[in-house]
Amino acid sequence: REQLPQTPATTQTVTLDMVGGLTEVVAELRQIAVSFRHPEAMARWGARRPQGLLMYGPPGTGKTMLSRALANEIGADFREIRTPEILDKWLGGSERNIKQIFRDARRYRVPTLMLFDEFDSIVSYAGVGGDAASQALNAVAGIFKQEMNDLIEENPNVIVVATTNFPHRVDDSLIRSGRFDVKISVPKPDEASRAEIFRKMIQGLIGAHEQPGFTMFADDLNLQALAHASHGMTGADIKEVLRRVQLTKAMQDARTGGNVSPISQDELLASVRELLGPR
Ligand code: ATP
């Protein structure tokens, strides 16, 4: 069989510099990273390093990206715990899974950031309805709270980040108990932030792909106009705008043997409009 040409792996590290907009959030995360990298300074002043972060905001606004970037800034291992690893349809199954995850975490000897995505679906605030399903969910939240308390007392190497699109669904007592000592709102980007996201993503692509003799973007780009046209989009949407243009260009490239013009402002605008759809 013919060997397919290898595409280079793209497991790029994510840094806080790559985040567009969200200036205050990034500043706060940098501060948290310092508290991990300088335990001696924290100890001298009796300052407690935050070990629980709740990030909330609409889908695609960069919560997962920020968590990865924070781990990178701390120099911590990144461990994402996906909801299916936890939720179990059998009675007591989810609680057992949570206990196992935290039992492992108590043994982490290197700084580790644990990310719980879609946190609301794990510890959904099930209200006061007394049915079996909501009682089971509340039990899961109770176990989580207890395990997180124990973990934070025992293992200073761990930082727990939970992200959610629905903060009001997260069991109040879990937040109030003080274990999530930092709550971070991650809103949709405004126009200036969208311009910055476009700029950073395009710079990233240029850095990764341009080389002598290959120009990826035309020099007529107007980030302001792109930001304006992409009203309502998130960072994830902007990434999709670029992904579509990249794919179109690659297809042309494959057809023509590389005879393709760089990505132009018009092509980017067209991709924005296509993704937004008829309004
Ligand atoms: P969800 O709530 O759906 O899990 P999320 O808030 O975790 O979404 P991410 O998965 O972090 O969003 O965002 C998807 C991608 O969009 C990121 O990998 C990143 O490339 C890009 N992105 C989102 N927001 C930004 C931003 N502010 N700056 C740069 N890139 C961004």
Residues whose N, C-alpha, C, O or C-beta is under 5 A from the ligand:
A	BS01	ATP	M18 V19 G20 G57 P58 P59 G60 T61 G62 K63 T64 M65 I197 G235 A236 K239
